[in-house]
Amino acid sequence: MIRRRPSRRPAVSTPAYAEPRLRRLFPWTGMRELHFSRCTEQRWAWDVPYVQPATDNAYQVSGPLRGETTGPAATAQEAIAMSRRICLT
């Protein structure tokens, strides 16, 4: 039996869209992660932190490169705020 996990994309994408500075970036998803890129064509740039699901309905902000961890966030709003602060400083 295949058991699907519920998607958290709407929980993260809604506050991301509400943030005017992040709305200027190109959003893309992969492996249940929400990424942002300054480039709108494929091979997207890896120069902005991304949000990934963690345990207990929390989130992890990582990047901009794989293997770099920025920090945990308890809510989607916290994760988006952390991403915005880091990518726009």
VEXVO-95458 format. One record per residue: y, z, x of N, C-alpha, C in turn; residue number from 1; residue in one letter. Coordinates in steps of 0.001 Angstrom, whole numbers, m for minus. Atoms other than C-alpha are relative to their C-alpha. Last residue first. Layout:
BEGIN
n.v/n.w/n.u/ca.v/ca.w/ca.u/c.v/c.w/c.u/ronu/rogu
Y/Z/X/Y/Z/X/Y/Z/X/NUM/a
...
END
This chain:
BEGIN
n.v/n.w/n.u/ca.v/ca.w/ca.u/c.v/c.w/c.u/ronu/rogu
m823/m770/m924/41242/3430/20798/222/m760/1277/89/t
m1405/381/47/40147/1109/18032/881/842/899/88/l
m188/1438/m268/36401/1067/18542/1465/m391/40/87/c
474/425/m1312/36089/4817/18969/344/m1459/273/86/i
m764/m657/m1071/38248/5994/16078/m391/m547/1363/85/r
m1373/507/m3/36772/3419/13693/807/606/1140/84/r
28/1372/m503/33190/4252/14582/1407/m560/122/83/s
288/m84/m1435/33806/7979/14108/12/m1389/633/82/m
m1209/m526/m645/35462/7385/10719/m196/76/1513/81/a
m987/1078/m13/32535/5180/9676/1277/463/672/80/i
469/1027/m936/29995/7828/10673/1012/m1134/105/79/a
m175/m509/m1369/31938/10591/8941/m380/m1056/1030/78/e
m1439/m13/m257/32155/8548/5726/312/499/1407/77/q
m396/1380/m297/28414/7841/5857/1491/m60/332/76/a
m200/879/1156/27745/11559/6012/364/m1401/463/75/t
716/m525/1162/26356/14112/8480/95/m921/m1207/74/a
m935/m133/1118/27381/12176/11575/m805/433/m1222/73/a
542/m66/1353/25631/12326/14942/1121/115/m1030/72/p
191/m1308/595/27137/11165/18218/m551/m67/m1401/71/g
m1327/m560/207/28241/8354/20499/m97/1374/m628/70/t
m113/m792/1216/24881/7367/21891/1377/623/m63/69/t
m1156/m891/m40/24590/4527/24382/96/729/m1329/68/e
259/m1086/m938/21099/3051/24674/1170/952/160/67/g
1249/m698/296/22079/m225/23096/m215/1075/1057/66/r
1226/607/m525/25689/m1059/23904/m1215/800/m430/65/l
265/1338/481/28680/m208/21710/m1283/m635/530/64/p
m619/1182/m574/26978/1925/21179/1334/271/637/63/g
449/374/m1336/25687/4524/18818/837/m1156/506/62/s
m913/1035/m483/26791/6386/15723/m368/m253/1449/61/v
m234/m55/m1442/23867/8243/14193/954/m1138/342/60/q
m226/1260/m705/23633/8926/10484/210/276/1478/59/y
m1147/m11/m897/22352/11674/8192/87/m1348/702/58/a
m1130/702/608/20050/11408/5189/1276/89/822/57/n
m659/m873/983/17684/14007/6676/1266/m603/m598/56/d
825/m793/917/16756/11855/9670/873/808/m950/55/t
718/m1049/m732/18977/9200/11199/m836/772/m1020/54/a
477/m1170/727/20285/5925/9834/m731/960/929/53/p
1415/119/340/22216/3649/12179/m446/1244/m755/52/q
510/m1143/751/25924/3037/12621/m1457/m257/m347/51/v
713/333/1224/27373/713/15264/m602/1258/m604/50/y
1108/m874/380/29980/1097/17991/m639/m437/m1318/49/p
m426/m959/1015/32086/m1967/18899/m1202/890/m349/48/v
m1068/m806/m583/31816/m4184/21990/554/1048/m964/47/d
489/m1378/21/28489/m5889/21335/1049/912/628/46/w
m373/m863/m1122/29977/m9296/20498/m564/1409/m209/45/a
m1046/m955/278/28137/m11495/18039/236/895/1208/44/w
216/m1114/m853/26065/m14301/19398/1195/903/m175/43/r
1147/m577/m689/26631/m15953/16422/127/m176/1482/42/q
1071/972/m163/30144/m16629/15216/m1159/646/752/41/e
599/346/1293/32628/m14157/13758/m1117/m1026/106/40/t
334/1424/6/33562/m12387/17027/m712/m331/m1311/39/c
m1308/664/m18/35266/m8976/16884/m171/m1509/m66/38/r
m268/869/m1138/31913/m7567/15858/1404/m582/m122/37/s
m1273/682/150/30797/m4706/13667/220/m843/1246/36/f
m737/351/m1217/27269/m3410/13266/1326/m641/m377/35/h
m1216/727/338/25533/m1627/10403/804/m179/1277/34/l
m1213/m419/m693/21956/m657/11206/1167/m836/m501/33/e
m626/m1082/761/18886/m883/8953/1248/558/669/32/r
833/m1184/m225/17106/m3068/11558/615/1254/m629/31/m
1291/294/m600/19932/m5578/11397/m729/1296/258/30/g
1040/m1019/65/23248/m5717/9633/m1268/m503/668/29/t
1348/579/68/26445/m7603/10253/m1025/1121/52/28/w
1138/m914/141/30113/m6818/9721/m1311/m771/m7/27/p
1118/657/667/32819/m9085/11191/m1162/978/m107/26/f
1133/359/m844/35915/m7051/12036/m1083/m671/m837/25/l
m386/1160/m820/39204/m7037/10114/m1135/m483/890/24/r
113/1188/851/37633/m4756/7479/410/m1265/755/23/r
1358/524/m132/37182/m2174/10224/m189/m1266/m829/22/l
200/449/m1388/40937/m1689/10510/m1396/m568/216/21/r
m651/1284/m307/41425/m1630/6716/m237/m502/1427/20/p
m800/m234/m1213/38808/1115/6126/649/m1318/436/19/e
m1226/m699/390/37578/757/2524/934/244/1179/18/a
m886/984/619/35035/m1844/3654/1331/634/m397/17/y
m444/915/m1065/33473/690/6005/973/m1025/m557/16/a
m1115/m611/m743/33396/3313/3233/496/m881/1151/15/p
m1133/m272/882/31395/883/1045/1138/707/730/14/t
m885/1157/91/29183/m464/3839/1211/251/m885/13/s
m792/167/m1213/27674/2898/4740/1004/m1137/m151/12/v
m623/m1286/m331/26304/4077/1386/891/m117/1225/11/a
m1169/m227/849/25711/451/363/722/1306/329/10/p
m1126/878/m294/23535/m83/3472/1187/213/m928/9/r
m1230/m797/m36/21383/2968/2921/1219/m876/240/8/r
m1045/460/m914/18340/1019/1803/1202/921/m65/7/s
m1223/481/631/15505/2860/152/1053/m363/1041/6/p
m999/m1050/m57/12294/3038/2155/1274/m525/m631/5/r
m1318/382/m496/9598/690/1066/937/1197/m20/4/r
m1001/m891/570/5994/1757/784/1344/m346/622/3/r
m1260/63/m741/3424/m929/1309/1014/889/m711/2/i
m1168/0/823/0/0/0/1250/0/881/1/m
END
